[in-house]
Structure formats: C-alpha cells, structure tokens
C-alpha cells in the first residue's frame, strides 16, 4: 500500500497491489492489528482508504511500520534502507508531503550551492508536493483527454519578491526540475505574475503551452510516454528532445532518479502539436 494524498481525517488516497482482490467495504488488517477500510476503488490500483484508529496514532503508526516510497525501478525487495532515507532526499527538503523526491535537486550539495552563490546566482526555495499524476501512465489516445492528479504547492512572499526582482532586472529564471517549473507556471497561469501562492494545481504542460516564467530548466532524463517527457518537449521543442535523448542513449547516460541531468533552454519557437495519438503524430512549426 502506497499512500499518496491525504483527503481528510482518517482518509487517504493510496495505490494498492493487487487491488483487484479488494472491494469497497473490505477491511485490511495491517501490522500490530491496525485496520483500514476500502471506501472506493479507481483506475490503476488507486483506492480510497479509511483508517480505523484514532488520528492521533497515525504519525506513530507511519513511523513505526511504514517505509519511504521509492520508484519501482529502484529495487528494494525488503523495503527502503536507512541509506535511502538520506540519499533519496534533496538538500532543500523541509516539509513532508511529496510522494517522491524532486530528483533534479539531488545533484545539488551545500558546496555546489556555495559556489553558485559566489557567482551571484540566487537560490530561491519553493514547494510542490510531487503527486501521483507525475508517474501515472498516459493511456488515452488524445492527450487532451488525460487528467492530471492535483498537487499542492506554495510560493512564499519572500520567494515571490526575489523572483519578481530577478525578472525585472533581466536575469534568467532557471527551474531545478520539472517540479519547480510546474508550480511557477501554475502560479503565472492563475495570476499572470509570480506572487504569493498556496494551493493545489493540476497543471498539465504539453507542446503548445505558453510559458510565462521559466527561461531554463535543469532536469533528469525521463521515462518514455510520460507527462514529464511531454513537459520538456513543450519547453524546448520535440525535435530538440528527440536529438538530446538519442545522444544520451548513444552515450550511455543514466536515466531516472539517480541518473544524469541535462540543461535545457526554453525554445523561442517550440514545436506546436495539433494532435498526438498513440500511433500517429501530426506536427506543425
């Protein structure tokens, strides 16, 4: 059972394997005789659970019996290790809530941050709790029909002020990871500027999206047919992404969470996709 979003007291959204054996109303007995109840089932093994014990015991239950969730390609048959709890965590992490690490931030260390500061590069911290929508597969024929799970994010007044000042001074805004990019562009879509923001966003960035904030992006190499691959294609152009990924494959670069990163600049005239289906693709520039 992987918990990914709290709905209200006692209730969580979760992914369960194998969910096909469960029905609404079923009770599940967990470690130490803790119990939860299946409230509702959704696609892809997503399930709404209600925990049948006091809310005051929940944090202790999680810390005693839970493991850090890791992507399925990081093989841990016996669960996450103590090393994973520090390795799969960026130096910027402060608030619990994400279902996965924003892994572009894993490339940063205090020493690297100090070098950037010495070169007059400002590092501004914002928050987006990575949600399930980042990882769920796209199964529709037309991407316009794909629905993203909402993610919660926040931009403080201090962060908004620094970003605004940098924009007005003509400095570049460089997002560390697609996570940072999503919350910045979600705020801009809502307010047409960067300002204090706190709330949920289900922004889905695909080719043709009009960016308003981010000038460059540092990001890892992503899974094929994923929403993240669509995002970077929207940012720097499908042809550029194709060429970069062919180069990375030929050069035996490492992909995914513990892999290599690439630096992308926003294309002046990215590809505009009029239709994208499972087997055919129409493009115009």
TAWONOR-V800526 format. One line per field, one symbol per residue. phi: phi as a letter, one per 40 degrees, with the letter a starting at -180 (. if undefined). psi: psi as a letter, one per 20 degrees, with the letter a starting at -180 (. if undefined). burial: + if it has 16 or more other ideal C-beta (glycine too) atoms within 10 Angstrom, else -. A space follows every 50 residues. Layout:
BEGIN
phi = ???
psi = ???
burial = ???
END
This chain:
BEGIN
phi = .bcbaccadgbbcabbbccccbbdhcbbcbdfgcbbbccabbcggcacbb ccaddcccccccccbcbccbdccccbdbgccccccbccaccccbbcicca ccccccccbdcccccccccgccbbbbbacdbcccbcccbccbccccbccc bcaabccccccccdcccccgccbbccgcccccccccccdcbgacadaaic bbdbcbdhcccbbccaabaccbccfbcccccccccbgccccdcccccccc cgccbgdcccbbbbbcccbcdbccabbcbbabbab
psi = popippgapipqpqpppphiiqqpiqqppaqkjqqrpogqqarkjpqpqp plrqhiigghgghhirqppqqhioonhjrqrhhhhhglpriipgpqhqir qnihiiiqrhgghhgghhjkppopprppopahhhiqqoiqhpiiippqqq qprqprhgggggggggghijqqoopnqhgggghghggghhijrpappoaq qkpoorpiqoqigphqppqaprqqkrhhhhghhhgjphgggggghggggh jkqprbgkarqqppqpphmrqophporhiqppqq.
burial = -++++----+++++++--+--+-----+-----+-++++-+---++++++ +------+--+-------++---------+-------+-+-------+++ ++++++++---------------+-+++++++++++-+----+--+-++- +++++---++-++--++-----+++++++++++++++++----+--+--- +-+++++-+-+-++--++++++----++++++++++++-++--++--+-- --+-+-+---++-+-++--++-+--+---------
END
